[in-house]
Amino acid sequence: MPEYKTIVSNRKAFHDYEILDKVEAGLVLTGSEIKSIRAGRVNLGDAFAKPERGELWLMNMHISPYPQAGIYNHEPYRPRKLLLHRSQVEDLAAQASQKGLTLVPLRLYIKDHHAKMEIGIARGRRQYDKRNVVAKREADRDMRRALQHAARGR
């Protein structure tokens, strides 16, 4: 059974986008980057994936410099290559080229000692859609509470 340790989750993506599909991808990282990731010093806030010349690149993900790396440290915002099969890259690039769809990182985790990124094919939500989603979530929560309260009262 593979061991998962979620390092960071992109909660903003789940709020701002409707996730249509998810794909797991590996990352090409340097030594100081993986050390910072394991320490949890990562931010996915404004990150996105971009297809370029048959490859998929992760842009704007911030990995803080590792203090002990000294002069061998990495650039915090450098583009990082995502590792996928060629057919997956072509499929994601075709979907991302459709109007209104984008590729957003959903979470970064460690699986069997390797850093993995979950990429989502997403469609942006309008402001009123976001309000509807929040209202529905709160209504469901209130309904569950009422049912639990009624079940305890018997």
MDTraj code that builds the backbone (N, CA, C; nanometers):
import mdtraj as md
import numpy as np

residues = "MET PRO GLU TYR LYS THR ILE VAL SER ASN ARG LYS ALA PHE HIS ASP TYR GLU ILE LEU ASP LYS VAL GLU ALA GLY LEU VAL LEU THR GLY SER GLU ILE LYS SER ILE ARG ALA GLY ARG VAL ASN LEU GLY ASP ALA PHE ALA LYS PRO GLU ARG GLY GLU LEU TRP LEU MET ASN MET HIS ILE SER PRO TYR PRO GLN ALA GLY ILE TYR ASN HIS GLU PRO TYR ARG PRO ARG LYS LEU LEU LEU HIS ARG SER GLN VAL GLU ASP LEU ALA ALA GLN ALA SER GLN LYS GLY LEU THR LEU VAL PRO LEU ARG LEU TYR ILE LYS ASP HIS HIS ALA LYS MET GLU ILE GLY ILE ALA ARG GLY ARG ARG GLN TYR ASP LYS ARG ASN VAL VAL ALA LYS ARG GLU ALA ASP ARG ASP MET ARG ARG ALA LEU GLN HIS ALA ALA ARG GLY ARG".split()
xyz = np.array([
    [0.0846, -0.1183, 0.0000],
    [0.0000, 0.0000, 0.0000],
    [0.0893, 0.1248, 0.0000],
    [0.0758, 0.2119, -0.0996],
    [0.1614, 0.3309, -0.1037],
    [0.1295, 0.4275, 0.0101],
    [0.2340, 0.4907, 0.0587],
    [0.2195, 0.5842, 0.1694],
    [0.2105, 0.7261, 0.1131],
    [0.1074, 0.8013, 0.1561],
    [0.0887, 0.9382, 0.1107],
    [0.1105, 1.0332, 0.2269],
    [0.1796, 1.1433, 0.2012],
    [0.1922, 1.2489, 0.3001],
    [0.1690, 1.3805, 0.2268],
    [0.0500, 1.4369, 0.2453],
    [0.0180, 1.5623, 0.1776],
    [0.1006, 1.6743, 0.2391],
    [0.1720, 1.7464, 0.1536],
    [0.2554, 1.8576, 0.1972],
    [0.1745, 1.9867, 0.1952],
    [0.1074, 2.0135, 0.0836],
    [0.0277, 2.1354, 0.0708],
    [-0.0895, 2.1083, -0.0229],
    [-0.2037, 2.1686, 0.0095],
    [-0.3230, 2.1567, -0.0724],
    [-0.3644, 2.2964, -0.1178],
    [-0.4098, 2.3080, -0.2405],
    [-0.4474, 2.4369, -0.2980],
    [-0.5969, 2.4599, -0.2766],
    [-0.6343, 2.5077, -0.1582],
    [-0.7752, 2.5285, -0.1262],
    [-0.8360, 2.6388, -0.2117],
    [-0.7559, 2.7353, -0.2509],
    [-0.8042, 2.8450, -0.3359],
    [-0.8540, 2.7908, -0.4696],
    [-0.7887, 2.6888, -0.5222],
    [-0.8292, 2.6304, -0.6503],
    [-0.9676, 2.5672, -0.6393],
    [-0.9967, 2.5004, -0.5285],
    [-1.1269, 2.4366, -0.5118],
    [-1.2376, 2.5404, -0.4967],
    [-1.2024, 2.6601, -0.4502],
    [-1.3004, 2.7673, -0.4355],
    [-1.3215, 2.8408, -0.5677],
    [-1.2130, 2.8694, -0.6393],
    [-1.2204, 2.9507, -0.7605],
    [-1.2541, 2.8717, -0.8863],
    [-1.2375, 2.7392, -0.8837],
    [-1.2556, 2.6581, -1.0040],
    [-1.3466, 2.5391, -0.9778],
    [-1.4096, 2.4944, -1.0841],
    [-1.4834, 2.3688, -1.0826],
    [-1.3884, 2.2649, -1.1429],
    [-1.3497, 2.1651, -1.0642],
    [-1.2509, 2.0656, -1.1073],
    [-1.3228, 1.9574, -1.1881],
    [-1.2816, 1.9395, -1.3140],
    [-1.3452, 1.8428, -1.4032],
    [-1.2749, 1.7076, -1.4016],
    [-1.1422, 1.7075, -1.3890],
    [-1.0648, 1.5833, -1.3930],
    [-0.9345, 1.6049, -1.3166],
    [-0.8750, 1.4960, -1.2669],
    [-0.7498, 1.5036, -1.1915],
    [-0.6482, 1.4064, -1.2501],
    [-0.5198, 1.4460, -1.2463],
    [-0.4105, 1.3629, -1.2968],
    [-0.2930, 1.3751, -1.2002],
    [-0.2255, 1.2623, -1.1752],
    [-0.1055, 1.2627, -1.0905],
    [0.0177, 1.2774, -1.1791],
    [0.1093, 1.3677, -1.1384],
    [0.2318, 1.3898, -1.2154],
    [0.3509, 1.3945, -1.1210],
    [0.4648, 1.3511, -1.1700],
    [0.5894, 1.3648, -1.0956],
    [0.6481, 1.5025, -1.1218],
    [0.7500, 1.5397, -1.0463],
    [0.8156, 1.6700, -1.0599],
    [0.9655, 1.6510, -1.0756],
    [1.0273, 1.7351, -1.1592],
    [1.1730, 1.7381, -1.1688],
    [1.2209, 1.8439, -1.0705],
    [1.2937, 1.8009, -0.9671],
    [1.3355, 1.8911, -0.8602],
    [1.4852, 1.8789, -0.8343],
    [1.5415, 1.9828, -0.7723],
    [1.6803, 1.9764, -0.7274],
    [1.6812, 1.9284, -0.5821],
    [1.7991, 1.9014, -0.5298],
    [1.8106, 1.8511, -0.3934],
    [1.7601, 1.9482, -0.2890],
    [1.7931, 2.0776, -0.3051],
    [1.7484, 2.1751, -0.2063],
    [1.5971, 2.1954, -0.2139],
    [1.5374, 2.1766, -0.3325],
    [1.3925, 2.1903, -0.3463],
    [1.3187, 2.0799, -0.2713],
    [1.3628, 1.9559, -0.2852],
    [1.2939, 1.8457, -0.2189],
    [1.3092, 1.8580, -0.0672],
    [1.4230, 1.9083, -0.0211],
    [1.4412, 1.9280, 0.1236],
    [1.3429, 2.0336, 0.1750],
    [1.3245, 2.1435, 0.1010],
    [1.2293, 2.2466, 0.1417],
    [1.0863, 2.1941, 0.1362],
    [1.0554, 2.1111, 0.0352],
    [0.9213, 2.0539, 0.0239],
    [0.8925, 1.9646, 0.1436],
    [0.9877, 1.8796, 0.1788],
    [0.9673, 1.7903, 0.2938],
    [0.9492, 1.8694, 0.4234],
    [1.0086, 1.9905, 0.4288],
    [0.9924, 2.0775, 0.5456],
    [0.8620, 2.1565, 0.5386],
    [0.7871, 2.1444, 0.4279],
    [0.6579, 2.2108, 0.4147],
    [0.6662, 2.3562, 0.3747],
    [0.7764, 2.3986, 0.3157],
    [0.7959, 2.5388, 0.2802],
    [0.7601, 2.5628, 0.1332],
    [0.6309, 2.5395, 0.1007],
    [0.5814, 2.5472, -0.0369],
    [0.4534, 2.6302, -0.0396],
    [0.4321, 2.7035, -0.1491],
    [0.3090, 2.7787, -0.1678],
    [0.2579, 2.7557, -0.3096],
    [0.1335, 2.7056, -0.3207],
    [0.0714, 2.6805, -0.4514],
    [-0.0265, 2.7899, -0.4910],
    [-0.0322, 2.8990, -0.4157],
    [-0.1343, 3.0017, -0.4330],
    [-0.1628, 3.0440, -0.5757],
    [-0.0635, 3.0891, -0.6499],
    [-0.0840, 3.1403, -0.7856],
    [-0.0270, 3.0467, -0.8918],
    [-0.0014, 2.9228, -0.8567],
    [0.0624, 2.8297, -0.9499],
    [-0.0355, 2.7816, -1.0557],
    [0.0194, 2.7473, -1.1725],
    [-0.0578, 2.6911, -1.2823],
    [0.0342, 2.6062, -1.3685],
    [-0.0251, 2.5178, -1.4469],
    [0.0526, 2.4328, -1.5376],
    [0.0339, 2.4837, -1.6796],
    [0.1405, 2.4757, -1.7592],
    [0.1380, 2.5301, -1.8941],
    [0.2040, 2.4317, -1.9904],
    [0.1316, 2.3884, -2.0945],
    [0.1949, 2.3025, -2.1955],
    [0.2853, 2.3864, -2.2861],
    [0.4050, 2.3331, -2.3127],
    [0.5006, 2.4062, -2.3946],
    [0.5907, 2.3070, -2.4684],
    [0.5865, 2.3063, -2.6000],
    [0.6698, 2.2210, -2.6860],
    [0.6630, 2.0732, -2.6464],
    [0.5426, 2.0216, -2.6255],
    [0.5247, 1.8809, -2.5955],
    [0.5550, 1.8419, -2.4521],
    [0.5772, 1.9390, -2.3650],
    [0.6036, 1.9134, -2.2239],
    [0.5075, 1.9958, -2.1406],
    [0.4910, 1.9578, -2.0148],
    [0.4042, 2.0311, -1.9233],
    [0.4913, 2.0935, -1.8148],
    [0.4762, 2.2240, -1.7934],
    [0.5584, 2.2972, -1.6979],
    [0.4720, 2.3570, -1.5884],
    [0.5206, 2.3510, -1.4659],
    [0.4529, 2.4108, -1.3512],
    [0.5148, 2.5480, -1.3265],
    [0.4319, 2.6519, -1.3326],
    [0.4791, 2.7898, -1.3201],
    [0.4289, 2.8497, -1.1879],
    [0.5046, 2.9449, -1.1347],
    [0.4664, 3.0264, -1.0185],
    [0.4488, 2.9487, -0.8883],
    [0.4999, 2.8274, -0.8778],
    [0.4964, 2.7584, -0.7486],
    [0.6182, 2.8060, -0.6693],
    [0.5951, 2.8522, -0.5472],
    [0.7043, 2.9029, -0.4650],
    [0.7540, 2.7944, -0.3705],
    [0.8816, 2.7609, -0.3835],
    [0.9487, 2.6709, -0.2886],
    [1.0582, 2.7550, -0.2226],
    [1.0465, 2.7748, -0.0928],
    [1.1424, 2.8590, -0.0211],
    [1.2828, 2.8005, -0.0302],
    [1.3857, 2.8872, -0.0337],
    [1.5234, 2.8371, -0.0335],
    [1.5514, 2.7561, 0.0927],
    [1.6321, 2.6529, 0.0776],
    [1.6696, 2.5681, 0.1903],
    [1.7904, 2.6316, 0.2587],
    [1.7793, 2.6682, 0.3871],
    [1.8866, 2.7454, 0.4525],
    [2.0241, 2.6787, 0.4505],
    [2.0290, 2.5452, 0.4622],
    [2.1580, 2.4771, 0.4682],
    [2.2216, 2.4551, 0.3309],
    [2.1544, 2.4928, 0.2218],
    [2.2079, 2.4659, 0.0882],
    [2.3182, 2.5631, 0.0491],
    [2.3244, 2.6784, 0.1136],
    [2.4315, 2.7746, 0.0847],
    [2.4253, 2.8256, -0.0581],
    [2.5391, 2.8208, -0.1278],
    [2.5457, 2.8751, -0.2644],
    [2.4786, 2.7827, -0.3661],
    [2.4432, 2.6615, -0.3268],
    [2.3832, 2.5655, -0.4189],
    [2.2307, 2.5696, -0.4134],
    [2.1749, 2.6761, -0.3596],
    [2.0308, 2.6872, -0.3443],
    [1.9629, 2.7075, -0.4791],
    [1.8312, 2.6914, -0.4794],
    [1.7522, 2.7004, -0.6011],
    [1.6808, 2.8348, -0.6112],
    [1.6323, 2.8672, -0.7291],
    [1.5494, 2.9854, -0.7533],
    [1.4078, 2.9519, -0.7069],
    [1.3470, 3.0299, -0.6167],
    [1.2171, 2.9934, -0.5588],
    [1.1030, 2.9784, -0.6601],
    [1.0993, 3.0617, -0.7650],
    [0.9870, 3.0595, -0.8586],
    [1.0205, 2.9982, -0.9940],
    [1.1275, 2.9227, -1.0044],
    [1.1666, 2.8714, -1.1358],
    [1.0606, 2.7748, -1.1911],
    [1.0458, 2.7694, -1.3251],
    [0.9519, 2.6710, -1.3831],
    [1.0020, 2.5298, -1.3568],
    [0.9095, 2.4400, -1.3235],
    [0.9466, 2.3015, -1.2945],
    [0.8730, 2.2086, -1.3895],
    [0.9462, 2.1149, -1.4462],
    [0.8885, 2.0228, -1.5426],
    [0.8041, 1.9169, -1.4710],
    [0.6870, 1.8886, -1.5274],
    [0.6010, 1.7828, -1.4751],
    [0.6247, 1.6560, -1.5563],
    [0.6308, 1.5434, -1.4884],
    [0.6599, 1.4159, -1.5532],
    [0.5309, 1.3384, -1.5769],
    [0.4951, 1.3248, -1.7037],
    [0.3753, 1.2521, -1.7450],
    [0.4083, 1.1749, -1.8718],
    [0.3228, 1.0782, -1.9050],
    [0.3373, 1.0093, -2.0321],
    [0.3021, 1.1056, -2.1446],
    [0.3610, 1.0856, -2.2625],
    [0.3382, 1.1752, -2.3748],
    [0.1904, 1.1869, -2.4093],
    [0.1184, 1.0741, -2.4056],
    [-0.0249, 1.0783, -2.4387],
    [-0.1018, 1.1628, -2.3373],
    [-0.0616, 1.1561, -2.2094],
    [-0.1264, 1.2377, -2.1070],
    [-0.0998, 1.3861, -2.1310],
    [0.0247, 1.4197, -2.1664],
    [0.0597, 1.5594, -2.1930],
    [-0.0211, 1.6118, -2.3112],
    [-0.0307, 1.5327, -2.4184],
    [-0.1063, 1.5758, -2.5358],
    [-0.2536, 1.5940, -2.5024],
    [-0.3092, 1.5027, -2.4228],
    [-0.4495, 1.5117, -2.3836],
    [-0.4744, 1.6358, -2.2984],
    [-0.3876, 1.6602, -2.1997],
    [-0.4031, 1.7778, -2.1138],
    [-0.3859, 1.9075, -2.1922],
    [-0.2895, 1.9089, -2.2854],
    [-0.2686, 2.0292, -2.3671],
    [-0.3913, 2.0576, -2.4535],
    [-0.4521, 1.9526, -2.5091],
    [-0.5721, 1.9709, -2.5912],
    [-0.6873, 2.0239, -2.5056],
    [-0.7032, 1.9712, -2.3856],
    [-0.8109, 2.0176, -2.2990],
    [-0.7859, 2.1604, -2.2504],
    [-0.6592, 2.1933, -2.2228],
    [-0.6271, 2.3278, -2.1738],
    [-0.6462, 2.4328, -2.2825],
    [-0.6361, 2.3920, -2.4094],
    [-0.6524, 2.4880, -2.5182],
    [-0.7994, 2.5222, -2.5419],
    [-0.8914, 2.4435, -2.4853],
    [-1.0330, 2.4744, -2.4982],
    [-1.0658, 2.6017, -2.4219],
    [-1.1628, 2.6743, -2.4724],
    [-1.2005, 2.8013, -2.4104],
    [-1.2519, 2.7796, -2.2674],
    [-1.1942, 2.8525, -2.1742],
    [-1.2412, 2.8488, -2.0364],
    [-1.1810, 2.7408, -1.9491],
    [-1.0944, 2.6541, -2.0035],
    [-1.0332, 2.5484, -1.9229],
    [-0.8871, 2.5822, -1.8942],
    [-0.8418, 2.5426, -1.7765],
    [-0.7033, 2.5666, -1.7374],
    [-0.6529, 2.4482, -1.6549],
    [-0.5225, 2.4415, -1.6366],
    [-0.4596, 2.3353, -1.5576],
    [-0.4085, 2.3967, -1.4276],
    [-0.4633, 2.3518, -1.3148],
    [-0.4232, 2.4068, -1.1849],
    [-0.3704, 2.2953, -1.0955],
    [-0.2651, 2.3229, -1.0181],
    [-0.2182, 2.2236, -0.9213],
    [-0.3126, 2.2194, -0.8024],
    [-0.3510, 2.0994, -0.7618],
    [-0.4461, 2.0839, -0.6522],
    [-0.3775, 2.0511, -0.5205],
    [-0.2779, 1.9617, -0.5258],
    [-0.2044, 1.9298, -0.4037],
    [-0.0680, 1.8735, -0.4383],
    [0.0232, 1.8898, -0.3442],
    [0.1584, 1.8372, -0.3549],
    [0.1747, 1.7387, -0.2407],
    [0.2220, 1.6189, -0.2723],
    [0.2347, 1.5168, -0.1688],
    [0.3547, 1.4278, -0.1962],
    [0.3940, 1.3539, -0.0932],
    [0.5039, 1.2579, -0.1041],
    [0.4412, 1.1194, -0.1120],
    [0.4765, 1.0446, -0.2160],
    [0.4244, 0.9090, -0.2361],
    [0.5440, 0.8177, -0.2619],
    [0.5639, 0.7212, -0.1760],
    [0.6775, 0.6287, -0.1877],
    [0.8095, 0.7033, -0.2037],
    [0.8330, 0.8064, -0.1237],
    [0.9569, 0.8844, -0.1200],
    [0.9769, 0.9732, -0.2427],
    [0.8733, 0.9934, -0.3249],
    [0.8829, 1.0810, -0.4415],
    [0.7783, 1.1913, -0.4308],
    [0.8163, 1.3123, -0.4707],
    [0.7202, 1.4235, -0.4697],
    [0.6280, 1.4088, -0.5904],
    [0.4987, 1.4183, -0.5664],
    [0.3976, 1.4080, -0.6720],
    [0.3070, 1.5300, -0.6654],
    [0.2534, 1.5680, -0.7806],
    [0.1628, 1.6816, -0.7902],
    [0.0324, 1.6324, -0.8511],
    [-0.0796, 1.6698, -0.7902],
    [-0.2094, 1.6383, -0.8477],
    [-0.2546, 1.7613, -0.9260],
    [-0.2702, 1.7434, -1.0578],
    [-0.3094, 1.8512, -1.1486],
    [-0.4567, 1.8338, -1.1824],
    [-0.5306, 1.9431, -1.1815],
    [-0.6726, 1.9377, -1.2146],
    [-0.7030, 2.0166, -1.3402],
    [-0.7908, 1.9609, -1.4234],
    [-0.8436, 2.0338, -1.5377],
    [-0.9646, 2.1082, -1.4841],
    [-0.9607, 2.2415, -1.4923],
    [-1.0596, 2.3214, -1.4210],
    [-1.1241, 2.4263, -1.5104],
    [-1.2458, 2.4601, -1.4720],
    [-1.3192, 2.5688, -1.5359],
    [-1.3445, 2.6734, -1.4282],
    [-1.3154, 2.7982, -1.4588],
    [-1.3315, 2.9065, -1.3625],
    [-1.4772, 2.9265, -1.3234],
    [-1.4985, 2.9584, -1.1966],
    [-1.6330, 2.9866, -1.1469],
    [-1.6569, 3.1361, -1.1464],
    [-1.7785, 3.1751, -1.1755],
    [-1.8167, 3.3150, -1.1632],
    [-1.8486, 3.3441, -1.0161],
    [-1.8563, 3.4718, -0.9820],
    [-1.8790, 3.5106, -0.8425],
    [-2.0088, 3.4522, -0.7875],
    [-2.1159, 3.4561, -0.8685],
    [-2.2430, 3.4034, -0.8187],
    [-2.2386, 3.2519, -0.8026],
    [-2.1586, 3.1820, -0.8856],
    [-2.1416, 3.0375, -0.8689],
    [-2.0739, 3.0067, -0.7359],
    [-1.9732, 3.0885, -0.7003],
    [-1.9022, 3.0675, -0.5743],
    [-1.9981, 3.0843, -0.4571],
    [-2.0834, 3.1861, -0.4642],
    [-2.1797, 3.2089, -0.3560],
    [-2.2775, 3.0922, -0.3460],
    [-2.3220, 3.0398, -0.4617],
    [-2.4146, 2.9260, -0.4611],
    [-2.3503, 2.8031, -0.3985],
    [-2.2236, 2.7781, -0.4298],
    [-2.1529, 2.6623, -0.3747],
    [-2.1410, 2.6752, -0.2231],
    [-2.1055, 2.7942, -0.1742],
    [-2.0924, 2.8155, -0.0304],
    [-2.2273, 2.7990, 0.0384],
    [-2.3341, 2.8550, -0.0213],
    [-2.4681, 2.8436, 0.0372],
    [-2.5131, 2.6981, 0.0431],
    [-2.4854, 2.6208, -0.0629],
    [-2.5237, 2.4792, -0.0660],
    [-2.4471, 2.4009, 0.0409],
    [-2.3184, 2.4297, 0.0555],
    [-2.2365, 2.3619, 0.1559],
    [-2.2896, 2.3897, 0.2966],
    [-2.3246, 2.5155, 0.3241],
    [-2.3774, 2.5509, 0.4557],
    [-2.5131, 2.4864, 0.4802],
    [-2.5992, 2.4804, 0.3779],
    [-2.7302, 2.4165, 0.3926],
    [-2.7141, 2.2675, 0.4213],
    [-2.6209, 2.2014, 0.3506],
    [-2.5957, 2.0587, 0.3754],
    [-2.5452, 2.0375, 0.5182],
    [-2.4566, 2.1252, 0.5651],
    [-2.4024, 2.1137, 0.6998],
    [-2.5138, 2.1304, 0.8033],
    [-2.6004, 2.2298, 0.7824],
    [-2.7123, 2.2510, 0.8754],
    [-2.8060, 2.1307, 0.8769],
    [-2.8311, 2.0717, 0.7597],
    [-2.9193, 1.9559, 0.7512],
    [-2.8587, 1.8359, 0.8258],
    [-2.7269, 1.8142, 0.8092],
    [-2.6601, 1.7043, 0.8801],
    [-2.6676, 1.7250, 1.0310],
    [-2.6463, 1.8490, 1.0758],
    [-2.6547, 1.8782, 1.2192],
    [-2.7943, 1.8506, 1.2730],
    [-2.8962, 1.8925, 1.1970],
    [-3.0344, 1.8704, 1.2405],
    [-3.0659, 1.7214, 1.2491],
    [-3.0195, 1.6442, 1.1521],
    [-3.0415, 1.4990, 1.1539],
    [-2.9709, 1.4343, 1.2714],
    [-2.8471, 1.4768, 1.2978],
    [-2.7728, 1.4204, 1.4125],
    [-2.8413, 1.4562, 1.5435],
    [-2.8889, 1.5794, 1.5528],
    [-2.9568, 1.6248, 1.6744],
    [-3.0878, 1.5464, 1.6944],
    [-3.1605, 1.5234, 1.5843],
    [-3.2856, 1.4473, 1.5921],
    [-3.2576, 1.3020, 1.6308],
    [-3.1472, 1.2447, 1.5792],
    [-3.1124, 1.1057, 1.6099],
    [-3.0750, 1.0901, 1.7559],
    [-3.0092, 1.1898, 1.8143],
    [-2.9715, 1.1839, 1.9555],
    [-3.0924, 1.1994, 2.0470],
    [-3.1943, 1.2732, 2.0002],
    [-3.3097, 1.3012, 2.0835],
    [-3.4025, 1.1841, 2.1021],
    [-3.3866, 1.0794, 2.0266],
    [-3.4775, 0.9630, 2.0354],
    [-3.4538, 0.8827, 2.1572],
])
top = md.Topology()
chain = top.add_chain()
for i, resn in enumerate(residues, 1):
    res = top.add_residue(resn, chain, resSeq=i)
    for name in ("N", "CA", "C"):
        top.add_atom(name, md.element.get_by_symbol(name[0]), res)
traj = md.Trajectory(xyz[None], top)
